[in-house]
Amino acid sequence: MTVPTANWSYPTAVKFGPGRIRELADHCKAAGIKRPLLVTDKALASLPITAQALDILDAAGLGRAVFSEVDPNPNEMNMEAGLKVYRAGGHDGVVCFGGGSALDLGKMIALMVDQPVSVWDLEDIGDWWTRANAATIAPIVAVPTTAGTGSEVGRAGVLTNSATHKKKIIFHPKLLPAVTICDPELTVGMPKFITAGTGMDALAHCLEAYCSPFYHPMSQGIALEGMRLVFENLPKVYANPTDLEARAHMMSAAAMGAVAFQKGLGAIHSLSHPVGAVYNTHHGTTNAVVMPMVLDFNRHAIEDRIGKAAAYLGIQGGFDGFRARIMDLRAALGIPENLSAMGVDSARLDELTEMALEDPSCGGNPVEMTRENTRALYQACM
């Protein structure tokens, strides 16, 4: 018997509950931030919840500076624009406010304020993160307004290379926010398609972590419970956006998914990352589209494990029952049936296949991904 060894890390302080956004200025000050730049996306910038956050900062003497030129799949041009605003304003920290795009780009701005290397030199490969000057990374406070990505408890961000259309995972331990505020009241106004897509993203994180072949029993347990929270609460918040209890459970599931995927991701993400980079599709929705086909692809390696999950989740029928529940959930949430319905062109499948095989997520898939079987998997998703 071989005794396993592994490296584990768990997240930061999380201030969880309705109304906790009122503590934003206090947590900024505790993190040493006196002139924060609030980074959000274009859609959120004009909404009342963003004005509320800026009012809280302003009332505490921290100003109301905001940067919102954040694309749905943020790239290095968004980052450079944000850095210009950050430097011109003499800021000393970042408040990442919004969904995964804003959280990730805010982290990239905090990371790259004064680095001797390119952001692409800090990709999550080996010990590349040690190339960064850790002393210049600005402090981060994270405030998620969706329940999906879990970037608020992660040490990385996803950035799309605008030239190659490839998504890269940029990692540094100091990208872990100093404090995260999870206030479910901030998620109530999400459009239904964002509620659906981000919720399915949380499910994808939990599912892929649970199925990953690597050793991380703590993440395994978190992933399983995260799936239960999604199955029980995502239909509730989709049907009734003001269900604050279900909103809170979805915020928990999102954070749990991001913690759990330290154990690994897989083909769901390695397929969806290229599609999102090339076609600018919503990440969580793309995950949901390919999810059942990836389950089929991995079936012989995960059938027993999924059967155990189904029993815990109260789903009858083992693997087949679990897959059917996924299909029912997709239908209830209005998820597109396949990639063709999202505008993906079959003529680009060879290109997407090469990109998927380069994506680091494919290394955590239970079944080894090859050029042949990955292209066939894309074809099945069409």
Secondary structure, DSSP 8 states (H G I E B T S, - for coil): ------------EEEESTTGGGGHHHHHHHTT-SSEEEE--HHHHTSHHHHHHHHHHHHTTS---EE----SS-BHHHHHHHHHHHHHTT--EEEEEESHHHHHHHHHHHHTTT-SS-GGGGBSSTTGGGGS-GGG---EEEEESSSS--GGG-SEEEEEETTTTEEEEEE-GGGS-SEEEE-GGGGTT--HHHHHHHHHHHHHHHHHHHH--S--HHHHHHHHHHHHHHHHHHHHHHH-TT-HHHHHHHHHHHHHHHHHGGG---HHHHHHHHHHHHH---HHHHHHHHHHHHHHHHHHHHHHHHHHHHHHHT-TTHHHHHHHHHHHHHHHHT--SSSGGGT--GGGHHHHHHHHHHSGGGGG-SS---HHHHHHHHHHH-
